[in-house]
Amino acid sequence: MNPTQNKQNAIAFYKTAYEGNPRKAVELYVGNEYIQHNPDVADNPEGFIEYFERMQREYSDKSIEFVRCIAEGDLVALHTHQTWPGNDEYVTMDFFRFDQHGKICEHWDAIQQIPKKSANPNTMY
């Protein structure tokens, strides 16, 4: 288990999928099993591919910034800032579990839209 390599792979996986090539992301970074906890995405690699291909078709003008990446044991956490068309901004927190071969085998996430007004001057990331 290599937390540093897992961090690099989690970022590469997410970036590759988000920027429009989820099939390549799955081929390079996902193991024999892929358990999905996001209720909007089917529970298998093909469901992940279909979801991100649809996002690319419908929202090709989007960007992602990886703000933080933390690894411990077989888990990697990503904290991202996403900007979607119309300057619609989101903060996401994704967790990936890696198998014994260094491949992603499970995913959880939480997504929150960044509000236009805040009770404090701090960013959400």
N, C-alpha and C positions, 0 to 999 in steps of 0.2 A: 504494500500500500504506500503510495507516494502522494502525500497531500499537495505538494507543489505542482506536480504533473496533473493531478486531478483538477486543481484550480485553473491551470492553463486550458485543459480539455473542456471544462464546464463553460468557460468564456468562449472558446472557439466553437463549441457545439451551439450555444445560444446565438452567437453572432451569425454563424453560417445559416442557421434556420431563419432567424429574424430578417436577415438581408435577402432572403428569397431562395435558398437552396436547402430546404429541410431534408430532402432525400440524401444528399451528400452528408449532412450533419449526422443523420442516423447511421449511414454506412460507416462513417469514421469513428463515431463516439459512443454508440449504443450497443449494449451486449445482447445476449440471447433473450433476455427478459426486459420489458419496459413497463413499469407500473405507473400509471398516470393518476394523480389526485385532483387535477383541475377538472371541475365538472363540465366544462365546455369542450373538453378534448377527449376523444375516445381512448380507451385503455389498451393501446398497443402502438408499435412504431408506425403503422400505416395511418392510424388516427392522428398521430402527431404530424405526419407529413401532410395529410389532407388539410388539417387546420392551418398550418403555416403557409401552404400553397394558396389557400383561400385568402389569408391575410395579405399575402403579397399581391394577389390579383386585385383585391378590393382597396388596399391601402399601400400602394408601392412607395409612396412618398412619406416614409417614416424613418426615424433614426433612434438609435439606442446608445446610451453612455453607461459604461460599467463603472459605478462609483466605488463599490467595495466588493471584495472577494475574500471569504474566510473559509478555511478548511480545518476540519478536525476529524481524525479517523477516516471513515469512508464517506463523510459528508462534506459537501461544498455549499456555501451560501453566497448568493449573488444579490447585490443591492443595485438596482438600475434606475436610470432616468430615461423615460421614453417620450419622444415627441411624435405625435401623429398628425395627419393632415388637419389644417385649420388651427394649428398650434395647440392642439389638445394634448395635455401633458399628464403622464402617469408615473408613479413610483411603483416598482415591483420588487418583491423579495422572493427569490427562487431558491429552493433547496434541492440538491441532487445527491442521490446515493450511488456510489460506485461499487461494482462487484469486485471480486478478487483478481480480475484481469485488468482492472483499471477502466472499465466501461460503465457508462451510465445505465442504471437499471431501475431507478425510481425518481419521481419528480413531484414536488409540492410547490405551490406558489400562493402569493397574496398580492393583489393589485389594487391600487387606490388612485383615483384621479386627483391631481393637484388642484385644489380649489383656487378660485380667482382672488379670494380674500382669506387672510389668516389672522388669528388673534395674536400672533407673534411674528418677529421679523426673520425667523429661521427657515431655511429650506427644509424640505422633507427628505433630503438626501445629504 
